[in-house]
Amino acid sequence: MTQAVSSIITADETIYRAALESVVRYDTSARGRVRLTNRDRAELLQRLTTNDLVRLTPGQGTRTVLINSHARILDLLTVYALPEHLLVTTSPGQGGTLARYLQGRIFFQDKVAVEDLSESTIQLDLYGPEAAALIRQVTSVDPTDWPLHHIQAASIDTAQVWIARTLPIGGNGFSIFAERGDAEIVQQAFAAAQPLDAATFEVLRIEQGYPGPRHELSTDYIPLETGLNDAVSFSKGCYVGQEIIARMDSRNRLAKRLMGLRAEQPLAIGSALRHEDKEVGSITSAAQSPRYGSLGLAYIRTAQAEPGARLQTTDGIGVELVELPFVG
């Protein structure tokens, strides 16, 4: 279904500037959080997702994709290795779904327990160039030089939290995980950061070219088409959907690629894109950026997926293909 142009997403310019110039906070507690414990916790995910997880040591993390037997995306996960367990984050509302999926695939000899923590914990994300400085001020932990997905314990007043480095927006990104009973302590501790609204986050997400749940992350697509190569190991052993991923990689042949779109007019999600009267893709995300104007994301047939190529929507709007991310 095509999204009406009147509903195109726009940013709150004050919050948008804060994300780029200082620091904002975004309550992402709607994301799922699942804990895996016992000896075979990494091995369970190893055979069900795309990345090499048994190599992770405490303090490390990585992205991995849960796919079906046809290598189609079920969810994009982030896995953090803690001393006694793995913490897995999911798309919003998918914690229980993931927990049930994993529990249904535990073998008799496996020693692993799966627990959905989505209701008993919170997640607060910080974005912007001053995010690390605010964390240092609040916790005395300095995350400035942490590698991506590093995770470390910290204290905020009486609350025990975990802090992880995440994908950047506005120069930096961090997630704080805490017990739900400590939510007020955590929120108050980071009150100096302006709250980020969902629409402004969506604009920033599209600028970065990050795939979003129910937009670019669905069973319509394969991780390599989505540009999630960092979440895929091409050398590890057998996992669900591996044969298709390996074949696509070895042949270097993708049916489509996720690309950025720039246009002179607002774009609508669901609009088909045409090249010489032939449909070559469709718009999966769209927004109005204060910096870049009308932007979108779309899966484009590989033969036409060239930066600078010109396409047209079914409404006659001309678009230019852009390599992601839009930001330099």
C-alpha positions as CSV (number, residue, x, y, z in Angstrom):
1,M,0.0,0.0,0.0
2,T,1.3,3.5,-0.9
3,Q,1.6,5.9,2.0
4,A,-0.1,9.2,1.4
5,V,2.3,12.1,0.8
6,S,0.5,14.1,3.5
7,S,1.7,11.6,6.1
8,I,5.4,11.9,5.1
9,I,7.6,12.0,8.2
10,T,9.3,15.2,9.2
11,A,11.8,16.1,11.9
12,D,11.4,18.4,14.9
13,E,14.2,20.7,13.9
14,T,15.2,21.6,17.4
15,I,15.6,17.9,18.4
16,Y,17.2,17.2,15.1
17,R,19.9,19.8,15.7
18,A,20.4,18.5,19.2
19,A,21.1,15.0,17.8
20,L,23.7,16.4,15.5
21,E,25.3,19.0,17.8
22,S,24.9,17.8,21.4
23,V,23.0,14.8,22.8
24,V,19.5,13.3,22.7
25,R,17.9,10.4,24.6
26,Y,15.5,7.9,23.0
27,D,13.4,5.5,25.1
28,T,13.7,2.2,23.2
29,S,12.3,0.0,25.9
30,A,9.8,-1.3,23.3
31,R,12.6,-3.3,21.8
32,G,12.8,-6.9,22.9
33,R,15.5,-8.1,25.3
34,V,16.2,-11.8,25.7
35,R,18.7,-13.5,28.1
36,L,20.5,-16.8,27.3
37,T,22.3,-18.6,30.0
38,N,24.2,-21.9,30.5
39,R,26.9,-23.7,28.6
40,D,25.4,-23.8,25.1
41,R,24.0,-20.3,25.0
42,A,26.2,-19.2,22.1
43,E,25.9,-22.5,20.2
44,L,22.1,-22.1,20.0
45,L,22.3,-18.8,18.3
46,Q,25.3,-19.9,16.2
47,R,23.1,-22.5,14.4
48,L,20.1,-20.2,14.0
49,T,21.6,-16.9,12.9
50,T,24.1,-15.5,10.4
51,N,27.1,-14.3,12.4
52,D,29.9,-16.1,14.3
53,L,28.8,-15.8,17.9
54,V,31.0,-18.4,19.7
55,R,34.0,-16.1,19.2
56,L,32.5,-13.4,21.4
57,T,34.2,-12.9,24.8
58,P,32.7,-10.9,27.7
59,G,32.4,-7.3,26.8
60,Q,32.0,-7.9,23.1
61,G,29.0,-7.7,20.9
62,T,27.9,-8.0,17.3
63,R,24.9,-7.9,15.0
64,T,23.4,-11.1,13.6
65,V,20.4,-11.8,11.5
66,L,17.7,-14.4,12.3
67,I,16.7,-15.8,8.9
68,N,14.4,-18.6,7.7
69,S,15.4,-21.6,5.6
70,H,15.1,-19.4,2.5
71,A,17.5,-16.9,4.0
72,R,14.7,-14.3,4.4
73,I,15.0,-11.9,7.3
74,L,13.0,-12.6,10.4
75,D,14.8,-10.1,12.6
76,L,18.0,-8.2,13.0
77,L,19.5,-8.9,16.4
78,T,22.3,-7.5,18.5
79,V,24.1,-10.0,20.8
80,Y,26.1,-8.9,23.8
81,A,28.4,-11.3,25.6
82,L,28.3,-10.8,29.4
83,P,30.2,-12.8,32.0
84,E,27.4,-15.3,32.7
85,H,25.0,-14.8,29.9
86,L,24.2,-13.4,26.4
87,L,21.9,-10.4,26.1
88,V,20.0,-10.2,22.8
89,T,18.1,-7.2,21.6
90,T,15.4,-7.5,19.0
91,S,13.1,-5.2,16.9
92,P,10.3,-3.6,18.9
93,G,7.7,-6.0,20.3
94,Q,9.7,-9.1,19.2
95,G,11.3,-10.2,22.5
96,G,8.6,-12.8,23.3
97,T,8.6,-14.0,19.7
98,L,12.4,-14.6,19.7
99,A,12.3,-16.3,23.1
100,R,9.6,-18.7,21.9
101,Y,11.4,-19.3,18.6
102,L,14.7,-20.2,20.4
103,Q,12.9,-22.4,23.0
104,G,11.3,-24.4,20.3
105,R,14.8,-25.2,18.8
106,I,16.6,-26.4,21.8
107,F,17.9,-30.0,21.5
108,F,17.6,-32.5,24.3
109,Q,21.3,-32.4,25.0
110,D,21.6,-28.6,25.0
111,K,22.3,-26.8,28.2
112,V,20.7,-23.5,27.6
113,A,17.9,-21.4,29.2
114,V,16.1,-18.6,27.4
115,E,14.3,-15.8,29.2
116,D,12.3,-12.9,27.8
117,L,13.4,-9.7,29.8
118,S,11.4,-7.2,27.7
119,E,8.9,-6.4,30.5
120,S,11.3,-6.5,33.4
121,T,14.0,-4.2,31.9
122,I,14.3,-0.9,30.1
123,Q,16.5,0.4,27.3
124,L,17.5,4.1,26.9
125,D,19.6,5.1,23.8
126,L,21.8,8.2,23.7
127,Y,22.8,9.8,20.4
128,G,25.0,12.7,19.4
129,P,28.5,14.0,19.7
130,E,28.2,14.7,23.4
131,A,26.7,11.4,24.4
132,A,30.0,9.9,25.6
133,A,30.7,13.0,27.7
134,L,27.2,12.8,29.4
135,I,27.8,9.1,30.2
136,R,31.1,9.9,31.7
137,Q,29.6,12.7,33.8
138,V,26.8,10.4,35.1
139,T,28.6,7.1,35.6
140,S,32.4,8.0,35.8
141,V,32.8,5.4,32.9
142,D,34.4,6.8,29.8
143,P,33.0,5.1,26.7
144,T,34.8,7.4,24.2
145,D,37.1,4.9,22.8
146,W,35.0,1.8,23.0
147,P,34.7,-0.4,19.9
148,L,31.3,-0.8,18.3
149,H,29.0,-3.1,20.4
150,H,31.3,-3.1,23.4
151,I,29.3,-3.5,26.7
152,Q,30.3,-2.7,30.2
153,A,28.7,-2.6,33.7
154,A,28.2,0.7,35.5
155,S,26.4,2.3,38.4
156,I,23.9,5.2,38.4
157,D,23.1,6.1,42.0
158,T,21.7,2.8,43.3
159,A,20.9,1.4,39.9
160,Q,23.2,-1.2,38.3
161,V,23.2,-0.8,34.5
162,W,24.9,-2.1,31.4
163,I,26.2,0.4,28.8
164,A,26.8,-0.6,25.2
165,R,28.2,1.3,22.2
166,T,25.7,1.1,19.3
167,L,25.4,2.3,15.8
168,P,25.9,6.1,15.6
169,I,23.5,8.8,14.9
170,G,24.9,12.3,15.0
171,G,28.4,11.0,15.7
172,N,27.8,8.6,18.5
173,G,25.4,6.0,19.9
174,F,25.0,4.2,23.2
175,S,22.4,2.0,24.9
176,I,21.8,1.8,28.6
177,F,20.1,-1.3,29.9
178,A,18.5,-1.4,33.4
179,E,15.9,-3.1,35.6
180,R,12.5,-1.6,35.1
181,G,12.4,-0.7,38.8
182,D,15.3,1.7,38.1
183,A,13.7,3.4,35.1
184,E,13.1,6.7,36.9
185,I,16.7,6.8,38.2
186,V,18.1,6.3,34.7
187,Q,15.8,8.7,33.1
188,Q,16.5,11.4,35.6
189,A,20.3,10.8,35.4
190,F,20.2,11.6,31.6
191,A,17.6,14.4,31.8
192,A,20.1,16.9,30.4
193,A,19.7,15.1,27.0
194,Q,16.7,16.3,25.0
195,P,14.1,13.5,24.4
196,L,14.1,12.3,20.8
197,D,10.7,11.7,19.2
198,A,10.0,8.8,16.9
199,A,9.5,10.9,13.7
200,T,12.9,12.7,14.2
201,F,14.6,9.4,14.8
202,E,13.1,8.0,11.6
203,V,14.5,10.9,9.6
204,L,18.0,10.3,11.2
205,R,17.7,6.6,10.6
206,I,17.0,7.1,6.9
207,E,19.9,9.6,6.6
208,Q,22.2,6.9,8.0
209,G,20.7,4.3,5.7
210,Y,19.8,1.9,8.5
211,P,17.2,-0.7,7.7
212,G,14.1,-0.4,9.8
213,P,11.6,-3.1,11.1
214,R,8.6,-3.5,8.9
215,H,10.3,-1.4,6.3
216,E,13.6,-2.9,5.1
217,L,13.7,-5.8,7.6
218,S,11.1,-8.4,6.5
219,T,10.8,-11.8,4.9
220,D,10.7,-10.0,1.5
221,Y,14.5,-9.5,1.7
222,I,17.8,-11.3,2.2
223,P,20.6,-9.8,4.5
224,L,23.1,-9.3,1.6
225,E,20.5,-7.3,-0.3
226,T,20.0,-5.2,2.7
227,G,23.8,-4.4,3.1
228,L,24.0,-6.3,6.4
229,N,27.4,-7.9,5.5
230,D,28.8,-7.0,9.0
231,A,26.1,-9.2,10.5
232,V,27.0,-12.3,8.3
233,S,29.9,-14.7,8.7
234,F,31.0,-16.2,5.5
235,S,33.3,-18.7,7.1
236,K,31.4,-20.3,10.0
237,G,29.7,-23.7,10.0
238,C,26.2,-24.7,9.2
239,Y,23.2,-22.5,10.1
240,V,19.6,-22.1,8.9
241,G,19.6,-20.5,5.5
242,Q,23.4,-20.7,5.0
243,E,23.4,-22.5,1.6
244,I,21.5,-19.6,0.0
245,I,23.7,-17.0,1.6
246,A,26.9,-18.8,0.5
247,R,25.6,-19.2,-3.0
248,M,24.8,-15.5,-3.4
249,D,28.2,-14.6,-2.0
250,S,30.2,-17.0,-4.2
251,R,28.4,-15.9,-7.3
252,N,28.3,-12.2,-6.3
253,R,24.8,-12.0,-7.7
254,L,22.1,-10.2,-5.8
255,A,18.6,-9.7,-7.2
256,K,18.3,-6.3,-5.6
257,R,20.2,-3.8,-3.4
258,L,19.1,-1.3,-0.8
259,M,19.7,2.2,-2.1
260,G,19.1,5.8,-1.1
261,L,16.7,8.1,-3.0
262,R,16.8,11.8,-3.4
263,A,13.9,13.8,-4.9
264,E,12.6,17.3,-5.5
265,Q,9.2,16.3,-4.1
266,P,8.0,14.2,-1.1
267,L,8.1,10.5,-1.7
268,A,5.6,7.9,-0.6
269,I,6.3,4.5,1.0
270,G,5.0,1.8,-1.3
271,S,5.4,3.7,-4.5
272,A,6.9,1.7,-7.4
273,L,10.0,2.9,-9.1
274,R,10.4,2.6,-12.9
275,H,13.2,2.7,-15.4
276,E,12.2,3.0,-19.1
277,D,8.6,1.9,-18.2
278,K,9.9,-1.2,-16.4
279,E,9.3,-1.5,-12.6
280,V,12.7,-1.9,-10.9
281,G,11.9,-1.3,-7.2
282,S,9.7,0.2,-4.6
283,I,10.1,2.7,-1.8
284,T,10.3,1.2,1.7
285,S,11.1,4.3,3.8
286,A,10.5,8.1,3.1
287,A,11.0,11.3,5.0
288,Q,11.8,15.0,4.8
289,S,15.3,15.9,6.0
290,P,16.1,19.4,7.2
291,R,19.6,18.9,5.6
292,Y,18.9,16.8,2.5
293,G,15.3,17.4,1.5
294,S,13.1,14.5,0.3
295,L,14.8,11.2,1.0
296,G,13.9,7.6,0.8
297,L,15.1,4.0,0.9
298,A,14.3,1.5,-1.7
299,Y,15.3,-2.0,-2.9
300,I,16.4,-1.6,-6.5
301,R,17.1,-4.4,-9.1
302,T,20.8,-4.8,-9.2
303,A,21.1,-3.9,-12.9
304,Q,19.7,-0.4,-12.2
305,A,21.2,0.0,-8.7
306,E,23.9,2.6,-9.7
307,P,24.6,5.8,-7.8
308,G,23.4,8.7,-9.9
309,A,20.9,6.7,-11.9
310,R,17.5,8.4,-12.5
311,L,14.2,6.6,-11.9
312,Q,10.6,7.7,-11.7
313,T,7.8,6.9,-9.3
314,T,4.4,5.9,-10.6
315,D,3.3,9.4,-9.8
316,G,5.9,10.8,-12.1
317,I,8.3,12.1,-9.5
318,G,11.9,11.9,-10.6
319,V,14.4,10.3,-8.1
320,E,18.2,10.0,-8.0
321,L,19.8,6.8,-6.6
322,V,22.4,7.5,-3.9
323,E,24.9,5.1,-2.2
324,L,24.1,4.8,1.5
325,P,24.5,6.5,3.9
326,F,23.4,10.0,2.9
327,V,25.6,11.5,5.6
328,G,29.3,11.8,4.9
